Amino acid sequence: MHDQQLATRASELKPSAVRELLKHSKLPGVISLGGGIPAPELFDREGLELAVSQVMSGNFNDAFQYGLSEGYSPLRQSVSELCRLRGVNCPAEEIYITSGSQQSLDIVARTLLDPGDVVVVERPTYLAALQVFQLAQANIQSVDTDDDGMLVEQLADLLTTTKVKMVYLVPTFGNPGGKTLSEERRARVVALAKEHGFIIIEDDPYGEINFTETRWKTLYQHAKELGCADQVIYTSTLSKILAPGLRIGWLVMPEWLAGKAIIVKQATDLHSNSMTQIVTAQYLALNRLPQQIALMREFYHKKGEILANALREKLGDHIEFSQPKGGMFLWARFRYEFDTTAWLSKTLANGVVYVPGEAFYNDAPDKRTLRLSYSTVSDADLVTAVERLAKSL
Ligand SMILES: Cc1ncc(COP(=O)(O)O)c(C=O)c1O
C-alpha cells in the first residue's frame, strides 16, 4: 500500500542485485575486487593528526559553527591553487565546496534538469551518476566508448536528431572503464558543446592518479581556449587523493549557474561540514599532498601491474583488457558470450568478488564485462584472486 505513497522518481529506482551480492564481500576469506575505495594505508595519518590538532587549538569555534554555503574561504583558496596546477585556472570565488563530488553532481542535476531533459553519458559510466540523473527524471542516452573514451562522433550524430541538455564525462581514468578521452576528442566535444549549446559536466576524481608522464588538458581548459568556459562545469574531490571520509569535493561553476546552485545547496544541507573543511584547509597548508599523491601513484601503479600480469597469465585466453594507465580500476571483457552477473555467485563461492559490468550501463548492458578494483587488495591477494577467478570458469 505504501508503494503508492512513494514519489514516482523514488519508486522508479531499482534495487541492485549486484549490491546485494557484494554485501557478501565482507565475509571472512573473501577477496573483494569490487569496492572502488582508496587504500587506507595511504591515508596520511601524521598529516591529518597534525591538521586536526591545529584546528582544535586554533580554529575551534569556526570548526564547530555554521559556515557559508559557498565553503570555507581558505579552503576555496587552496583548492583554486590545486585546480590551477591541473589546468583549471579560475579564481577562488568560482570554487564552491561540496560534500564530495557526488553532491556536486546532485546539485548540478537539480539546478539544471527538468524531467525528460536529455543527458548523454558514456557507455559504461559511473553508476551513482546514473542514479543522480534517474532521480532527476532525465532522459539518459548513452554513447559508446573505446580505448580513447567516448566516441564523440557518435555524439555528433545524436546531436543531429536530439536536443541534448547535458553531457556527463569522466574524461581521465574513468570509472568503471579506466579510459581516458584523447586530446583530439576533448577538443571536439567542447567544440560540439559550443556549436549546440549543451553543458558539459567534467567529473575528475582520478586525474591525479596518473601512472604515465602524459598530461591531458581538462575540458575546462579547452573550453576556455575556445571561449565557452561558461558551458563547462568542473567537479573534483579529495576522496581519492586524501580521504573520502572527509566528504570534501568542489564545483567550478560559471556565474550564470552558481547563484541558483548555491540556493539548491542551501536547501540540501546549508553547507558542507565545517570541521572537515577547516581540517582540510589546514592539511593543504601543510603542503604534504603532493608527496601523498606521488606515493599513491606508485602504489596503485604497482597493484595495477600485478593484477594485469596475473590476468594475462591465468585468464588471457578468456578475457581482454587494457593495462590501467591511471586510476583504480581494470575493466575487462570476456572474449566470448558470457554473463558476468550470473558468474558472480560462482566466484563468490570460490572466495572472490568483482563488479559485473552490467551495473554501469543505462541500457543495453554488455554482460561480458566486469570491473576489477586493485586499490585495497594486498599484492599476494591480487594473485590469489585471479587464481580463484580462473578456478571459477
Ligand atoms: C566518477 C566518480 N565521480 C564521483 C564520485 C564520488 O566521489 P565523492 O563523492 O567521494 O567525491 C566517484 C566515487 O567513486 C566516482 O568514481
The ligand as an SDF file (V2000), in Angstrom:
LIG
                    3D

 16 16  0  0  0  0  0  0  0  0999 V2000
   33.4820    9.0680  -11.2940 C   0  0  0  0  0  0  0  0  0  0  0  0
   33.1400    9.3790   -9.8910 C   0  0  0  0  0  0  0  0  0  0  0  0
   32.5180   10.5330   -9.6130 N   0  0  0  0  0  0  0  0  0  0  0  0
   32.1820   10.8580   -8.3490 C   0  0  0  0  0  0  0  0  0  0  0  0
   32.4710   10.0220   -7.2930 C   0  0  0  0  0  0  0  0  0  0  0  0
   32.0410   10.4220   -5.9110 C   0  0  0  0  0  0  0  0  0  0  0  0
   33.1080   10.7400   -5.1300 O   0  0  0  0  0  0  0  0  0  0  0  0
   32.9760   11.5940   -3.7810 P   0  0  0  0  0  0  0  0  0  0  0  0
   31.5340   11.9410   -3.5860 O   0  0  0  0  0  0  0  0  0  0  0  0
   33.5100   10.7420   -2.7090 O   0  0  0  0  0  0  0  0  0  0  0  0
   33.7940   12.8170   -4.0110 O   0  0  0  0  0  0  0  0  0  0  0  0
   33.1170    8.8020   -7.5380 C   0  0  0  0  0  0  0  0  0  0  0  0
   33.3860    7.8770   -6.4270 C   0  0  0  0  0  0  0  0  0  0  0  0
   33.6720    6.7300   -6.5870 O   0  0  0  0  0  0  0  0  0  0  0  0
   33.4670    8.4810   -8.8690 C   0  0  0  0  0  0  0  0  0  0  0  0
   34.0730    7.3330   -9.1710 O   0  0  0  0  0  0  0  0  0  0  0  0
  1  2  1  0
  2  3  1  0
  2 15  2  0
  3  4  2  0
  4  5  1  0
  5  6  1  0
  5 12  2  0
  6  7  1  0
  7  8  1  0
  8  9  2  0
  8 10  1  0
  8 11  1  0
 12 13  1  0
 12 15  1  0
 13 14  2  0
 15 16  1  0
M  END
$$$$
